């Protein structure tokens, strides 16, 4: 009989301390030379180059991340169908996204990474499927029932692949949050709910206190917070999320650069620094990482900062 204790669940780890998330998937894939053109973005590599996703996850695990967020952000039945991919193949690809992250964790352990590692199955908002920037505006003209019908089938498939947590991320408004909270009921997998914000409001303009309050009584939600936003918007959001919900807070902002939709490129200078994360932790953040343009070097610096402060 093994003398090793079983690894803690992510929920248990959050109760005990701080967990480091990974960084941006798309920037890591692009830095490795992969083409992410087209409406599927990183999700196209689930079919074309799945090994590339495993390598990207592995780079973050080795840098110090405890959680890999899968490459399924833009993987939806509707989005794949537009590219000629059928229902059964989409089911396979969604499940594969979780297995690729699991394989990266196995390789990381084989290379000497001894800490617990977890997998978060990414579910992006409806606007990510549209591939027109709608996830940064929200207000799609759809009701909560319609949005729930969109999200539930994909979440069922992802949950069946048994990730440690579902990452309901880059949510732009409260209608979509309400739909997602309905859609995760009964799936048997915990989830975090993370908004994309601008200042003290969701991208659609609702006050963050109102937005976070939706998740306060949802047993399935183990953390609430923000992602894919400017670092300057994190501080107040962490305080509000912790105060309103009493739950651990998840934060993973962008680098601070700005996306130019017409040029399809990033402009400006990064403002994200590892030193910021200690203040976030003191305010209640327990899952901390980065989103777009935050790479393994920044995740390694976050891990070092949090370990020093532990």
N, C-alpha and C positions, 0 to 999 in steps of 0.2 A: 504493500500500500504506500502511495506517495505521501511524503511528509509535508508537501507544499500545501499551503492554504489556497483555496480558490481565489481567483482575482476578484476584487470588489466590482460591483456594478457601478455604472457611471453615477447613478443617483447616490450610492454610498460614498463614492469618491468626492462628490460635490459637498456632501455633509461634512467631510473630513478636511477639505482644503480646496486648492485651486487647481484647475485642469487647463493645460495648454492646447489650444486648437491649432490647426494648420493654417496655411496662408492661401493665397489665390491659386486656384487650379489653372486658370487660363494662362496667367503669366508664366507659371512653371512649365506648362506644355509648350508655349511659344518659345521660351528660352531654350528648350530642347530641340527646336526646329520644326515643330508640328504646325500644320496649316489648320486654323480654326475658322476659316471662312465659311459663310453659309448660316442658315437660320438655326442650326443645331448647336453651333458653338462647340464647346468641349465635348458635348454628348456625341458628336459625330465619331469621335475616336472609340466609343464603345463598340462600334461595328468595324471601324477601319483599322484601329491600332490599339486594342485593349491593353497590350503590354505597356504602352506609353503612360496610361493612367496608373498602373501599378508602380512604375518607376517614379512618377510624380508623388504618389502617396509615400513611397519609401524615402524619398528625399526629405520630406517633412518629418517623418518619424525619426529619421537619423539626426535631423536638426534639433529635435527636442519636443516635437508635437506629441501629445498623448491621444489626440483624436484626429482621424482622417475623415473629411467630409467628401462623400462620393461624387463622382462626375455625372450625376443624374439631374442637375439643376434644370436643364432644358430638355430632359428626356421625358416626353409625354406621348401618349397614344396619338393625340392630334398632330403634334409636331412631326413625329416619325411618319405618320400616314401621309403627310404632305410630301415627304421624300420617298414615298413608295414602299415604306416598311410596314408590313402587316401586323395584326394584333398579336399573334403568337410570338413573332420575332421581337416585338417591343417588350413583351413580358420577359423574354429571355434576356434582353439587354438590360432591363431594369434590375433583374436579379443579379446579372453579371456585375453591375456597378458595385454592389455590396461585396461580392466575392473578390473582386480585384483589390479592394481595400483590405479585406481579410488576408489575401495573399501577401500584400505589402507588410502587414503586421507579422505574418509568419517569417518573412525574409528578415525583417528588422530584428526579431528575436534570434534568428539564426546568426545574425551578425553581432550579437551581444547586447541588444537593447533589452534590459531586464525589467523595466517598469511596465505596469499594465497599459495596454493599448486598446482603444475603442474605435468603433466605426459609426459614423453618423450618416444616415441616408438622406441626401439632399432632395428637397421638394421645393422648387422655385415657384413663384406666383404665376397666375394666369398670364400676366404680361410677358413673362419670359418666353412662353410658347409663341406669342405673337412676334417676338424678335424685332420690335420696333421701338424699344425704350419705354413701353407702357408700364413696366414694373417700377419705374421711377415717377409715375404719375398716378396710377390707380384709376378708380372711377371708370371702369370699362363699359358701363352701361348694362351690367349683368347684376342680378339680384343674388342674395346669399344662397338661395336654393340652387340656382344655376351654377354658382361657383363650387358649391359642395359636390354637385354631380360631376364637375370637371375633375376635382381633386381626389375624390374617394377611390376610384379604380386604381390610379397610380399608387396611392398610399397603401392600398391593400396588397399590391404586388411587392412593394418595397418592404412592408412589414413582414410578409411571408418569407423574405430572404433573411430575416432575423438580424437586423442591425441592432446595435446597442441603443440607438436613439434615432428618431426622425428629426431632421433639421428643417423646420418650416421657416424658410428664410427669405429675406428681402421683401417682406410683405409691405405693400405700400399704403393699405388703408384698412379701416376697421371692418368693412363688409367682408373683405377677403379673410381677415383674421377670424371672424365669426364663422365663416364657412369652413375654414381649416380646423377650428376647434370642434365643430360637428364631425368633420370627416375622420378625425383620429379616434373618435370614441369606439371602444370595443376592439381595437386592433391588437391590444396586448403588448404594445411597444411604447415606451415613454417618448416624449417629444419636447423640443424647445421651440418657442415662437419668437421670431426675431424680425423686427420692423426695419425698413429703410426709412430714414428720417432726414429732415432738414430743419435745423434749429430745434425747437421744442415741440415739433409737430410731425405727424406722419407725412409722407410725400403727398398724400391727398389732402392734408391740411387739418386733420383732427388732432386735438391736444393729446400729448403722449399719456397723460394720466388716465384719460378716457380709454385710450387704446390698450394700455397695459391692464386696466381693470377687467377687461374681458377674460383674461387668462387667470385671474386671481383664484377662482374657485374651480378651475379645471384640473381634475386629478391627474390627467394624462400629461400635463405640462410640468416639466421638472425645472425649467428655466425660461426666463423671458429677457428680451433685450433688443439690441440693435446690431445691424451689420450693413456693409456696403454703404457707409456714410463717411463723412469727413471726420477725422479724429477729434476736431474741436466740438463736434456735436455729442460726443460720448459722455463727457463728465456729467452733465445735467441729466442725461437719459438714464445713467446707472442709478443715480440717486432716486429718480422718480420711479423706476421699475422696482427697486428694492422696497421703497416706501409703500407703494400701492399694492404690491402682490405678496411681499414677504418671502418670495422665492429667490433662489440663486439667480444671478444676472449673467447673461451671455453677451459678450461684446467682441466684434471683429470688424473694425472699420477698414476702409481703403487706406492707401498710402497718403492721401491728402492731395494728390494730383487730380486734375479735372478731365473728364472724358469729353472730347469733341466729337459729337455724333456725325457731323458732316465729314470731317477728315478721318473719322474712325481711328483716332489716336489720342494719347494722353498728353496733356499740357500742364505747365506749372511745375512746382517743386514739391517733393515729398515733405510732409509735416509730421508723419507718424514716427514716434521714437519709442524705444523700449522703456524709457524712464517714465512714460505716461502711465504704464500699466499698474504701477504700485498704487497710485491714487485711485484707479478704478477698482482695484481689489479692496482697498480700505472702504470704499463706498458700497461694496456688495457684489462686485463682479467675481464669478467663480469659474467661468469658462472664458478664456481670453486668447485671442489670436488675431489674424488679419484676413482681409478679403482682397479685392483687386489690387495688384501691384505690390503686395506684401509677400516676400519670398522666403526661402529657407534661412537666409542670413538674419532676417528680422525675427523670424520665429525662434531661432537659436538665441538671439539677444533677449527676447521675452522670457524664454525658459531660464536663462541665467539670472535675469532680474528677479523673477518670482522665486527661484530657489534661494537666492541670497536673502530674500526678505522672509523666507519661510521660518 
